[in-house]
Amino acid sequence: MVASWVPEPHHAAFSGFASGGIVSVLLDCLGNWTGAYTLMNSRKVPSPPGTVTAEYTVRFHRPTPIGMTWSLRAWPTKSADPKVWVEGEVKAGEVKTASMSGLFVAVPEDHPAFHRWQ
């Protein structure tokens, strides 16, 4: 899964650099979509299941500058339905500024997130 995003000045934590919170949210969302898409394909169903973040770790390698396009990538490293383990990263230009690892889990029908992708 890949995405591009351009932060705006209000995403700054300090002059010229992004809040770690916005970096974390973007990686979490991309990881969650990666998990849902992986399960959709393995189940051979037409839409992704509702998934939630079960575990999530972010590592900040250096401050992430605003004022440029960020490239985000996430990929599954292991899948055992209903769980998908995902790794990901943010790059500003060619520089990796943050990475993540997480566990994303499909939820049962009685869970509030079950219908979130429909």
Backbone as XML, in Angstrom:
<?xml version="1.0"?>
<chain id="A" units="angstrom">
  <residue number="1" name="MET">
    <atom name="N" x="0.856" y="-1.153" z="0.000"/>
    <atom name="CA" x="0.000" y="0.000" z="0.000"/>
    <atom name="C" x="0.904" y="1.217" z="0.000"/>
  </residue>
  <residue number="2" name="VAL">
    <atom name="N" x="0.599" y="2.175" z="-0.834"/>
    <atom name="CA" x="1.390" y="3.403" z="-0.900"/>
    <atom name="C" x="0.459" y="4.612" z="-0.886"/>
  </residue>
  <residue number="3" name="ALA">
    <atom name="N" x="0.990" y="5.718" z="-0.405"/>
    <atom name="CA" x="0.244" y="6.971" z="-0.386"/>
    <atom name="C" x="1.234" y="8.123" z="-0.417"/>
  </residue>
  <residue number="4" name="SER">
    <atom name="N" x="0.751" y="9.247" z="-0.891"/>
    <atom name="CA" x="1.508" y="10.502" z="-0.840"/>
    <atom name="C" x="0.677" y="11.506" z="-0.065"/>
  </residue>
  <residue number="5" name="TRP">
    <atom name="N" x="1.350" y="12.377" z="0.641"/>
    <atom name="CA" x="0.635" y="13.375" z="1.437"/>
    <atom name="C" x="1.507" y="14.604" z="1.599"/>
  </residue>
  <residue number="6" name="VAL">
    <atom name="N" x="0.888" y="15.762" z="1.544"/>
    <atom name="CA" x="1.608" y="17.015" z="1.740"/>
    <atom name="C" x="1.083" y="17.681" z="3.010"/>
  </residue>
  <residue number="7" name="PRO">
    <atom name="N" x="1.909" y="17.752" z="4.053"/>
    <atom name="CA" x="1.465" y="18.409" z="5.279"/>
    <atom name="C" x="1.368" y="19.921" z="5.089"/>
  </residue>
  <residue number="8" name="GLU">
    <atom name="N" x="0.530" y="20.527" z="5.894"/>
    <atom name="CA" x="0.359" y="21.979" z="5.874"/>
    <atom name="C" x="0.968" y="22.582" z="7.140"/>
  </residue>
  <residue number="9" name="PRO">
    <atom name="N" x="1.150" y="23.880" z="7.165"/>
    <atom name="CA" x="1.797" y="24.508" z="8.333"/>
    <atom name="C" x="1.146" y="24.163" z="9.675"/>
  </residue>
  <residue number="10" name="HIS">
    <atom name="N" x="-0.173" y="23.946" z="9.711"/>
    <atom name="CA" x="-0.822" y="23.642" z="10.990"/>
    <atom name="C" x="-0.519" y="22.213" z="11.474"/>
  </residue>
  <residue number="11" name="HIS">
    <atom name="N" x="0.192" y="21.428" z="10.688"/>
    <atom name="CA" x="0.621" y="20.094" z="11.116"/>
    <atom name="C" x="1.985" y="20.128" z="11.826"/>
  </residue>
  <residue number="12" name="ALA">
    <atom name="N" x="2.538" y="21.323" z="11.994"/>
    <atom name="CA" x="3.870" y="21.458" z="12.595"/>
    <atom name="C" x="3.820" y="21.338" z="14.115"/>
  </residue>
  <residue number="13" name="ALA">
    <atom name="N" x="4.832" y="20.674" z="14.657"/>
    <atom name="CA" x="5.033" y="20.627" z="16.110"/>
    <atom name="C" x="5.964" y="21.762" z="16.516"/>
  </residue>
  <residue number="14" name="PHE">
    <atom name="N" x="6.934" y="22.042" z="15.668"/>
    <atom name="CA" x="7.844" y="23.162" z="15.842"/>
    <atom name="C" x="8.274" y="23.604" z="14.459"/>
  </residue>
  <residue number="15" name="SER">
    <atom name="N" x="8.910" y="24.728" z="14.357"/>
    <atom name="CA" x="9.183" y="25.388" z="13.090"/>
    <atom name="C" x="9.730" y="24.460" z="12.002"/>
  </residue>
  <residue number="16" name="GLY">
    <atom name="N" x="8.896" y="24.235" z="10.980"/>
    <atom name="CA" x="9.330" y="23.484" z="9.814"/>
    <atom name="C" x="9.232" y="21.972" z="9.921"/>
  </residue>
  <residue number="17" name="PHE">
    <atom name="N" x="8.782" y="21.451" z="11.063"/>
    <atom name="CA" x="8.739" y="20.005" z="11.248"/>
    <atom name="C" x="7.390" y="19.552" z="11.803"/>
  </residue>
  <residue number="18" name="ALA">
    <atom name="N" x="6.976" y="18.377" z="11.362"/>
    <atom name="CA" x="5.652" y="17.855" z="11.686"/>
    <atom name="C" x="5.539" y="17.329" z="13.106"/>
  </residue>
  <residue number="19" name="SER">
    <atom name="N" x="4.315" y="17.348" z="13.566"/>
    <atom name="CA" x="3.965" y="16.707" z="14.827"/>
    <atom name="C" x="4.122" y="15.197" z="14.692"/>
  </residue>
  <residue number="20" name="GLY">
    <atom name="N" x="4.687" y="14.564" z="15.707"/>
    <atom name="CA" x="4.770" y="13.105" z="15.705"/>
    <atom name="C" x="3.396" y="12.464" z="15.679"/>
  </residue>
  <residue number="21" name="GLY">
    <atom name="N" x="2.408" y="13.149" z="16.203"/>
    <atom name="CA" x="1.045" y="12.629" z="16.193"/>
    <atom name="C" x="0.493" y="12.457" z="14.792"/>
  </residue>
  <residue number="22" name="ILE">
    <atom name="N" x="0.729" y="13.432" z="13.922"/>
    <atom name="CA" x="0.207" y="13.319" z="12.554"/>
    <atom name="C" x="0.951" y="12.226" z="11.796"/>
  </residue>
  <residue number="23" name="VAL">
    <atom name="N" x="2.243" y="12.096" z="12.027"/>
    <atom name="CA" x="3.018" y="11.015" z="11.408"/>
    <atom name="C" x="2.449" y="9.667" z="11.861"/>
  </residue>
  <residue number="24" name="SER">
    <atom name="N" x="2.185" y="9.538" z="13.148"/>
    <atom name="CA" x="1.645" y="8.291" z="13.707"/>
    <atom name="C" x="0.276" y="7.949" z="13.152"/>
  </residue>
  <residue number="25" name="VAL">
    <atom name="N" x="-0.597" y="8.941" z="13.073"/>
    <atom name="CA" x="-1.957" y="8.710" z="12.560"/>
    <atom name="C" x="-1.909" y="8.232" z="11.112"/>
  </residue>
  <residue number="26" name="LEU">
    <atom name="N" x="-1.095" y="8.863" z="10.295"/>
    <atom name="CA" x="-1.002" y="8.459" z="8.892"/>
    <atom name="C" x="-0.490" y="7.025" z="8.757"/>
  </residue>
  <residue number="27" name="LEU">
    <atom name="N" x="0.525" y="6.668" z="9.521"/>
    <atom name="CA" x="1.046" y="5.303" z="9.460"/>
    <atom name="C" x="0.032" y="4.292" z="9.986"/>
  </residue>
  <residue number="28" name="ASP">
    <atom name="N" x="-0.686" y="4.640" z="11.041"/>
    <atom name="CA" x="-1.710" y="3.750" z="11.587"/>
    <atom name="C" x="-2.804" y="3.501" z="10.555"/>
  </residue>
  <residue number="29" name="CYS">
    <atom name="N" x="-3.286" y="4.555" z="9.923"/>
    <atom name="CA" x="-4.347" y="4.398" z="8.917"/>
    <atom name="C" x="-3.868" y="3.562" z="7.735"/>
  </residue>
  <residue number="30" name="LEU">
    <atom name="N" x="-2.669" y="3.824" z="7.259"/>
    <atom name="CA" x="-2.154" y="3.054" z="6.132"/>
    <atom name="C" x="-1.929" y="1.598" z="6.525"/>
  </residue>
  <residue number="31" name="GLY">
    <atom name="N" x="-1.460" y="1.361" z="7.729"/>
    <atom name="CA" x="-1.292" y="-0.005" z="8.210"/>
    <atom name="C" x="-2.614" y="-0.729" z="8.322"/>
  </residue>
  <residue number="32" name="ASN">
    <atom name="N" x="-3.627" y="-0.033" z="8.806"/>
    <atom name="CA" x="-4.951" y="-0.627" z="8.944"/>
    <atom name="C" x="-5.519" y="-0.993" z="7.567"/>
  </residue>
  <residue number="33" name="TRP">
    <atom name="N" x="-5.396" y="-0.100" z="6.609"/>
    <atom name="CA" x="-5.854" y="-0.406" z="5.246"/>
    <atom name="C" x="-5.070" y="-1.568" z="4.645"/>
  </residue>
  <residue number="34" name="THR">
    <atom name="N" x="-3.786" y="-1.633" z="4.928"/>
    <atom name="CA" x="-2.974" y="-2.748" z="4.429"/>
    <atom name="C" x="-3.477" y="-4.064" z="5.004"/>
  </residue>
  <residue number="35" name="GLY">
    <atom name="N" x="-3.764" y="-4.083" z="6.295"/>
    <atom name="CA" x="-4.310" y="-5.285" z="6.916"/>
    <atom name="C" x="-5.657" y="-5.669" z="6.324"/>
  </residue>
  <residue number="36" name="ALA">
    <atom name="N" x="-6.549" y="-4.693" z="6.163"/>
    <atom name="CA" x="-7.876" y="-4.969" z="5.617"/>
    <atom name="C" x="-7.787" y="-5.477" z="4.179"/>
  </residue>
  <residue number="37" name="TYR">
    <atom name="N" x="-6.953" y="-4.852" z="3.376"/>
    <atom name="CA" x="-6.804" y="-5.252" z="1.973"/>
    <atom name="C" x="-6.198" y="-6.656" z="1.870"/>
  </residue>
  <residue number="38" name="THR">
    <atom name="N" x="-5.226" y="-6.951" z="2.735"/>
    <atom name="CA" x="-4.612" y="-8.282" z="2.747"/>
    <atom name="C" x="-5.655" y="-9.348" z="3.067"/>
  </residue>
  <residue number="39" name="LEU">
    <atom name="N" x="-6.488" y="-9.102" z="4.069"/>
    <atom name="CA" x="-7.536" y="-10.060" z="4.424"/>
    <atom name="C" x="-8.592" y="-10.176" z="3.324"/>
  </residue>
  <residue number="40" name="MET">
    <atom name="N" x="-8.949" y="-9.054" z="2.713"/>
    <atom name="CA" x="-9.914" y="-9.090" z="1.613"/>
    <atom name="C" x="-9.409" y="-10.006" z="0.502"/>
  </residue>
  <residue number="41" name="ASN">
    <atom name="N" x="-8.156" y="-9.871" z="0.138"/>
    <atom name="CA" x="-7.585" y="-10.699" z="-0.932"/>
    <atom name="C" x="-7.466" y="-12.164" z="-0.524"/>
  </residue>
  <residue number="42" name="SER">
    <atom name="N" x="-7.030" y="-12.428" z="0.710"/>
    <atom name="CA" x="-6.878" y="-13.823" z="1.127"/>
    <atom name="C" x="-8.226" y="-14.523" z="1.286"/>
  </residue>
  <residue number="43" name="ARG">
    <atom name="N" x="-9.238" y="-13.763" z="1.671"/>
    <atom name="CA" x="-10.590" y="-14.324" z="1.807"/>
    <atom name="C" x="-11.334" y="-14.386" z="0.473"/>
  </residue>
  <residue number="44" name="LYS">
    <atom name="N" x="-10.776" y="-13.678" z="-0.518"/>
    <atom name="CA" x="-11.409" y="-13.606" z="-1.842"/>
    <atom name="C" x="-12.836" y="-13.059" z="-1.744"/>
  </residue>
  <residue number="45" name="VAL">
    <atom name="N" x="-12.968" y="-11.931" z="-1.037"/>
    <atom name="CA" x="-14.253" y="-11.252" z="-0.884"/>
    <atom name="C" x="-14.179" y="-9.888" z="-1.577"/>
  </residue>
  <residue number="46" name="PRO">
    <atom name="N" x="-15.345" y="-9.303" z="-1.944"/>
    <atom name="CA" x="-15.338" y="-8.069" z="-2.734"/>
    <atom name="C" x="-15.051" y="-6.789" z="-1.968"/>
  </residue>
  <residue number="47" name="SER">
    <atom name="N" x="-15.080" y="-6.831" z="-0.630"/>
    <atom name="CA" x="-14.795" y="-5.622" z="0.136"/>
    <atom name="C" x="-13.979" y="-5.988" z="1.375"/>
  </residue>
  <residue number="48" name="PRO">
    <atom name="N" x="-13.225" y="-5.032" z="1.889"/>
    <atom name="CA" x="-12.370" y="-5.329" z="3.037"/>
    <atom name="C" x="-13.187" y="-5.519" z="4.310"/>
  </residue>
  <residue number="49" name="PRO">
    <atom name="N" x="-12.727" y="-6.377" z="5.211"/>
    <atom name="CA" x="-13.397" y="-6.510" z="6.495"/>
    <atom name="C" x="-13.087" y="-5.302" z="7.380"/>
  </residue>
  <residue number="50" name="GLY">
    <atom name="N" x="-13.932" y="-5.066" z="8.361"/>
    <atom name="CA" x="-13.624" y="-4.042" z="9.354"/>
    <atom name="C" x="-12.444" y="-4.504" z="10.181"/>
  </residue>
  <residue number="51" name="THR">
    <atom name="N" x="-11.446" y="-3.675" z="10.295"/>
    <atom name="CA" x="-10.248" y="-4.020" z="11.052"/>
    <atom name="C" x="-9.932" y="-2.924" z="12.057"/>
  </residue>
  <residue number="52" name="VAL">
    <atom name="N" x="-9.211" y="-3.301" z="13.099"/>
    <atom name="CA" x="-8.774" y="-2.352" z="14.114"/>
    <atom name="C" x="-7.297" y="-2.601" z="14.418"/>
  </residue>
  <residue number="53" name="THR">
    <atom name="N" x="-6.693" y="-1.618" z="15.035"/>
    <atom name="CA" x="-5.301" y="-1.726" z="15.459"/>
    <atom name="C" x="-5.259" y="-2.438" z="16.807"/>
  </residue>
  <residue number="54" name="ALA">
    <atom name="N" x="-4.533" y="-3.551" z="16.871"/>
    <atom name="CA" x="-4.389" y="-4.299" z="18.121"/>
    <atom name="C" x="-3.078" y="-3.950" z="18.828"/>
  </residue>
  <residue number="55" name="GLU">
    <atom name="N" x="-2.014" y="-3.758" z="18.063"/>
    <atom name="CA" x="-0.708" y="-3.345" z="18.593"/>
    <atom name="C" x="-0.095" y="-2.404" z="17.578"/>
  </residue>
  <residue number="56" name="TYR">
    <atom name="N" x="0.703" y="-1.448" z="18.080"/>
    <atom name="CA" x="1.233" y="-0.460" z="17.155"/>
    <atom name="C" x="2.441" y="0.215" z="17.780"/>
  </residue>
  <residue number="57" name="THR">
    <atom name="N" x="3.547" y="0.231" z="17.046"/>
    <atom name="CA" x="4.766" y="0.896" z="17.496"/>
    <atom name="C" x="5.272" y="1.800" z="16.393"/>
  </residue>
  <residue number="58" name="VAL">
    <atom name="N" x="5.619" y="3.024" z="16.747"/>
    <atom name="CA" x="6.213" y="3.972" z="15.798"/>
    <atom name="C" x="7.615" y="4.303" z="16.268"/>
  </residue>
  <residue number="59" name="ARG">
    <atom name="N" x="8.526" y="4.351" z="15.323"/>
    <atom name="CA" x="9.896" y="4.770" z="15.608"/>
    <atom name="C" x="10.175" y="6.041" z="14.792"/>
  </residue>
  <residue number="60" name="PHE">
    <atom name="N" x="10.606" y="7.064" z="15.477"/>
    <atom name="CA" x="10.950" y="8.313" z="14.811"/>
    <atom name="C" x="12.463" y="8.334" z="14.606"/>
  </residue>
  <residue number="61" name="HIS">
    <atom name="N" x="12.874" y="8.308" z="13.348"/>
    <atom name="CA" x="14.303" y="8.265" z="13.022"/>
    <atom name="C" x="14.919" y="9.663" z="12.985"/>
  </residue>
  <residue number="62" name="ARG">
    <atom name="N" x="14.103" y="10.630" z="12.592"/>
    <atom name="CA" x="14.525" y="12.029" z="12.555"/>
    <atom name="C" x="13.282" y="12.883" z="12.384"/>
  </residue>
  <residue number="63" name="PRO">
    <atom name="N" x="13.363" y="14.183" z="12.639"/>
    <atom name="CA" x="12.183" y="15.029" z="12.435"/>
    <atom name="C" x="11.719" y="14.979" z="10.968"/>
  </residue>
  <residue number="64" name="THR">
    <atom name="N" x="10.403" y="15.024" z="10.778"/>
    <atom name="CA" x="9.824" y="14.963" z="9.436"/>
    <atom name="C" x="9.456" y="16.375" z="8.998"/>
  </residue>
  <residue number="65" name="PRO">
    <atom name="N" x="10.126" y="16.888" z="7.963"/>
    <atom name="CA" x="9.873" y="18.271" z="7.549"/>
    <atom name="C" x="8.520" y="18.439" z="6.867"/>
  </residue>
  <residue number="66" name="ILE">
    <atom name="N" x="7.909" y="19.583" z="7.114"/>
    <atom name="CA" x="6.712" y="19.942" z="6.361"/>
    <atom name="C" x="7.164" y="20.749" z="5.140"/>
  </residue>
  <residue number="67" name="GLY">
    <atom name="N" x="6.232" y="21.062" z="4.248"/>
    <atom name="CA" x="6.580" y="21.835" z="3.062"/>
    <atom name="C" x="7.079" y="20.978" z="1.915"/>
  </residue>
  <residue number="68" name="MET">
    <atom name="N" x="6.899" y="19.676" z="2.005"/>
    <atom name="CA" x="7.273" y="18.769" z="0.917"/>
    <atom name="C" x="6.359" y="17.551" z="0.953"/>
  </residue>
  <residue number="69" name="THR">
    <atom name="N" x="6.307" y="16.839" z="-0.135"/>
    <atom name="CA" x="5.472" y="15.639" z="-0.209"/>
    <atom name="C" x="6.117" y="14.503" z="0.569"/>
  </residue>
  <residue number="70" name="TRP">
    <atom name="N" x="5.284" y="13.811" z="1.332"/>
    <atom name="CA" x="5.730" y="12.615" z="2.031"/>
    <atom name="C" x="5.293" y="11.397" z="1.246"/>
  </residue>
  <residue number="71" name="SER">
    <atom name="N" x="6.123" y="10.393" z="1.238"/>
    <atom name="CA" x="5.770" y="9.095" z="0.664"/>
    <atom name="C" x="5.583" y="8.128" z="1.825"/>
  </residue>
  <residue number="72" name="LEU">
    <atom name="N" x="4.446" y="7.449" z="1.822"/>
    <atom name="CA" x="4.156" y="6.463" z="2.866"/>
    <atom name="C" x="4.006" y="5.111" z="2.210"/>
  </residue>
  <residue number="73" name="ARG">
    <atom name="N" x="4.567" y="4.090" z="2.849"/>
    <atom name="CA" x="4.430" y="2.711" z="2.353"/>
    <atom name="C" x="4.126" y="1.803" z="3.530"/>
  </residue>
  <residue number="74" name="ALA">
    <atom name="N" x="3.315" y="0.787" z="3.276"/>
    <atom name="CA" x="3.054" y="-0.239" z="4.279"/>
    <atom name="C" x="2.893" y="-1.565" z="3.557"/>
  </residue>
  <residue number="75" name="TRP">
    <atom name="N" x="3.323" y="-2.648" z="4.211"/>
    <atom name="CA" x="3.262" y="-3.958" z="3.587"/>
    <atom name="C" x="3.036" y="-5.012" z="4.671"/>
  </residue>
  <residue number="76" name="PRO">
    <atom name="N" x="2.301" y="-6.060" z="4.325"/>
    <atom name="CA" x="2.096" y="-7.131" z="5.294"/>
    <atom name="C" x="3.367" y="-7.978" z="5.416"/>
  </residue>
  <residue number="77" name="THR">
    <atom name="N" x="3.674" y="-8.384" z="6.637"/>
    <atom name="CA" x="4.817" y="-9.270" z="6.849"/>
    <atom name="C" x="4.367" y="-10.674" z="7.240"/>
  </residue>
  <residue number="78" name="LYS">
    <atom name="N" x="3.147" y="-10.790" z="7.744"/>
    <atom name="CA" x="2.595" y="-12.082" z="8.134"/>
    <atom name="C" x="1.081" y="-11.942" z="8.199"/>
  </residue>
  <residue number="79" name="SER">
    <atom name="N" x="0.393" y="-12.999" z="7.828"/>
    <atom name="CA" x="-1.061" y="-12.991" z="7.891"/>
    <atom name="C" x="-1.555" y="-14.345" z="8.379"/>
  </residue>
  <residue number="80" name="ALA">
    <atom name="N" x="-2.415" y="-14.321" z="9.379"/>
    <atom name="CA" x="-3.059" y="-15.517" z="9.911"/>
    <atom name="C" x="-4.471" y="-15.084" z="10.308"/>
  </residue>
  <residue number="81" name="ASP">
    <atom name="N" x="-5.381" y="-15.167" z="9.353"/>
    <atom name="CA" x="-6.742" y="-14.666" z="9.502"/>
    <atom name="C" x="-7.305" y="-14.976" z="10.894"/>
  </residue>
  <residue number="82" name="PRO">
    <atom name="N" x="-7.727" y="-13.980" z="11.631"/>
    <atom name="CA" x="-8.102" y="-12.620" z="11.269"/>
    <atom name="C" x="-7.016" y="-11.569" z="11.535"/>
  </residue>
  <residue number="83" name="LYS">
    <atom name="N" x="-5.761" y="-11.981" z="11.690"/>
    <atom name="CA" x="-4.679" y="-11.062" z="12.039"/>
    <atom name="C" x="-3.743" y="-10.828" z="10.858"/>
  </residue>
  <residue number="84" name="VAL">
    <atom name="N" x="-3.242" y="-9.577" z="10.775"/>
    <atom name="CA" x="-2.219" y="-9.242" z="9.789"/>
    <atom name="C" x="-1.178" y="-8.366" z="10.482"/>
  </residue>
  <residue number="85" name="TRP">
    <atom name="N" x="0.081" y="-8.763" z="10.370"/>
    <atom name="CA" x="1.189" y="-7.979" z="10.882"/>
    <atom name="C" x="1.718" y="-7.123" z="9.736"/>
  </residue>
  <residue number="86" name="VAL">
    <atom name="N" x="1.958" y="-5.855" z="10.022"/>
    <atom name="CA" x="2.302" y="-4.879" z="8.982"/>
    <atom name="C" x="3.519" y="-4.070" z="9.413"/>
  </residue>
  <residue number="87" name="GLU">
    <atom name="N" x="4.365" y="-3.755" z="8.452"/>
    <atom name="CA" x="5.473" y="-2.805" z="8.626"/>
    <atom name="C" x="5.207" y="-1.621" z="7.709"/>
  </residue>
  <residue number="88" name="GLY">
    <atom name="N" x="5.761" y="-0.455" z="8.043"/>
    <atom name="CA" x="5.561" y="0.710" z="7.195"/>
    <atom name="C" x="6.591" y="1.780" z="7.454"/>
  </residue>
  <residue number="89" name="GLU">
    <atom name="N" x="6.560" y="2.810" z="6.603"/>
    <atom name="CA" x="7.525" y="3.904" z="6.741"/>
    <atom name="C" x="6.999" y="5.185" z="6.118"/>
  </residue>
  <residue number="90" name="VAL">
    <atom name="N" x="7.568" y="6.282" z="6.577"/>
    <atom name="CA" x="7.354" y="7.605" z="5.990"/>
    <atom name="C" x="8.695" y="8.082" z="5.481"/>
  </residue>
  <residue number="91" name="LYS">
    <atom name="N" x="8.686" y="8.612" z="4.261"/>
    <atom name="CA" x="9.872" y="9.259" z="3.716"/>
    <atom name="C" x="9.506" y="10.680" z="3.319"/>
  </residue>
  <residue number="92" name="ALA">
    <atom name="N" x="10.376" y="11.600" z="3.649"/>
    <atom name="CA" x="10.285" y="12.982" z="3.184"/>
    <atom name="C" x="11.401" y="13.137" z="2.165"/>
  </residue>
  <residue number="93" name="GLY">
    <atom name="N" x="11.018" y="13.248" z="0.909"/>
    <atom name="CA" x="12.019" y="13.147" z="-0.146"/>
    <atom name="C" x="12.528" y="11.716" z="-0.166"/>
  </residue>
  <residue number="94" name="GLU">
    <atom name="N" x="13.827" y="11.549" z="-0.093"/>
    <atom name="CA" x="14.422" y="10.213" z="-0.078"/>
    <atom name="C" x="14.817" y="9.759" z="1.329"/>
  </residue>
  <residue number="95" name="VAL">
    <atom name="N" x="14.490" y="10.557" z="2.337"/>
    <atom name="CA" x="14.942" y="10.298" z="3.703"/>
    <atom name="C" x="13.831" y="9.645" z="4.527"/>
  </residue>
  <residue number="96" name="LYS">
    <atom name="N" x="14.103" y="8.444" z="5.055"/>
    <atom name="CA" x="13.139" y="7.796" z="5.945"/>
    <atom name="C" x="13.176" y="8.507" z="7.287"/>
  </residue>
  <residue number="97" name="THR">
    <atom name="N" x="11.999" y="9.004" z="7.702"/>
    <atom name="CA" x="11.931" y="9.757" z="8.950"/>
    <atom name="C" x="11.226" y="8.997" z="10.066"/>
  </residue>
  <residue number="98" name="ALA">
    <atom name="N" x="10.382" y="8.027" z="9.700"/>
    <atom name="CA" x="9.655" y="7.256" z="10.709"/>
    <atom name="C" x="9.318" y="5.885" z="10.147"/>
  </residue>
  <residue number="99" name="SER">
    <atom name="N" x="9.167" y="4.928" z="11.047"/>
    <atom name="CA" x="8.733" y="3.593" z="10.637"/>
    <atom name="C" x="7.757" y="3.062" z="11.676"/>
  </residue>
  <residue number="100" name="MET">
    <atom name="N" x="7.037" y="2.043" z="11.299"/>
    <atom name="CA" x="6.063" y="1.460" z="12.213"/>
    <atom name="C" x="5.988" y="-0.039" z="12.031"/>
  </residue>
  <residue number="101" name="SER">
    <atom name="N" x="5.509" y="-0.693" z="13.082"/>
    <atom name="CA" x="5.109" y="-2.084" z="12.995"/>
    <atom name="C" x="3.815" y="-2.199" z="13.778"/>
  </residue>
  <residue number="102" name="GLY">
    <atom name="N" x="2.919" y="-3.028" z="13.270"/>
    <atom name="CA" x="1.642" y="-3.144" z="13.937"/>
    <atom name="C" x="0.950" y="-4.455" z="13.658"/>
  </residue>
  <residue number="103" name="LEU">
    <atom name="N" x="-0.025" y="-4.734" z="14.483"/>
    <atom name="CA" x="-0.894" y="-5.885" z="14.321"/>
    <atom name="C" x="-2.306" y="-5.353" z="14.135"/>
  </residue>
  <residue number="104" name="PHE">
    <atom name="N" x="-2.924" y="-5.740" z="13.027"/>
    <atom name="CA" x="-4.266" y="-5.292" z="12.679"/>
    <atom name="C" x="-5.168" y="-6.514" z="12.592"/>
  </residue>
  <residue number="105" name="VAL">
    <atom name="N" x="-6.366" y="-6.397" z="13.161"/>
    <atom name="CA" x="-7.227" y="-7.555" z="13.342"/>
    <atom name="C" x="-8.626" y="-7.265" z="12.808"/>
  </residue>
  <residue number="106" name="ALA">
    <atom name="N" x="-9.173" y="-8.209" z="12.035"/>
    <atom name="CA" x="-10.565" y="-8.115" z="11.591"/>
    <atom name="C" x="-11.462" y="-8.353" z="12.799"/>
  </residue>
  <residue number="107" name="VAL">
    <atom name="N" x="-12.542" y="-7.591" z="12.877"/>
    <atom name="CA" x="-13.440" y="-7.664" z="14.030"/>
    <atom name="C" x="-14.712" y="-8.440" z="13.687"/>
  </residue>
  <residue number="108" name="PRO">
    <atom name="N" x="-15.379" y="-9.007" z="14.700"/>
    <atom name="CA" x="-16.625" y="-9.729" z="14.455"/>
    <atom name="C" x="-17.788" y="-8.762" z="14.181"/>
  </residue>
  <residue number="109" name="GLU">
    <atom name="N" x="-18.882" y="-9.302" z="13.715"/>
    <atom name="CA" x="-20.027" y="-8.494" z="13.298"/>
    <atom name="C" x="-20.599" y="-7.621" z="14.410"/>
  </residue>
  <residue number="110" name="ASP">
    <atom name="N" x="-20.474" y="-8.021" z="15.658"/>
    <atom name="CA" x="-21.032" y="-7.215" z="16.751"/>
    <atom name="C" x="-20.103" y="-6.075" z="17.201"/>
  </residue>
  <residue number="111" name="HIS">
    <atom name="N" x="-18.972" y="-5.921" z="16.575"/>
    <atom name="CA" x="-18.013" y="-4.858" z="16.920"/>
    <atom name="C" x="-18.412" y="-3.564" z="16.188"/>
  </residue>
  <residue number="112" name="PRO">
    <atom name="N" x="-18.267" y="-2.393" z="16.830"/>
    <atom name="CA" x="-18.643" y="-1.123" z="16.183"/>
    <atom name="C" x="-17.894" y="-0.823" z="14.881"/>
  </residue>
  <residue number="113" name="ALA">
    <atom name="N" x="-16.698" y="-1.376" z="14.696"/>
    <atom name="CA" x="-15.918" y="-1.116" z="13.482"/>
    <atom name="C" x="-16.220" y="-2.109" z="12.352"/>
  </residue>
  <residue number="114" name="PHE">
    <atom name="N" x="-17.122" y="-3.045" z="12.594"/>
    <atom name="CA" x="-17.365" y="-4.094" z="11.604"/>
    <atom name="C" x="-17.745" y="-3.543" z="10.231"/>
  </residue>
  <residue number="115" name="HIS">
    <atom name="N" x="-18.607" y="-2.550" z="10.159"/>
    <atom name="CA" x="-19.105" y="-2.029" z="8.878"/>
    <atom name="C" x="-18.357" y="-0.792" z="8.393"/>
  </residue>
  <residue number="116" name="ARG">
    <atom name="N" x="-17.234" y="-0.491" z="8.946"/>
    <atom name="CA" x="-16.562" y="0.778" z="8.633"/>
    <atom name="C" x="-16.126" y="0.937" z="7.185"/>
  </residue>
  <residue number="117" name="TRP">
    <atom name="N" x="-15.852" y="-0.117" z="6.469"/>
    <atom name="CA" x="-15.377" y="0.025" z="5.091"/>
    <atom name="C" x="-16.515" y="-0.121" z="4.073"/>
  </residue>
  <residue number="118" name="GLN">
    <atom name="N" x="-17.704" y="-0.468" z="4.499"/>
    <atom name="CA" x="-18.815" y="-0.609" z="3.557"/>
    <atom name="C" x="-19.486" y="0.705" z="3.290"/>
  </residue>
</chain>
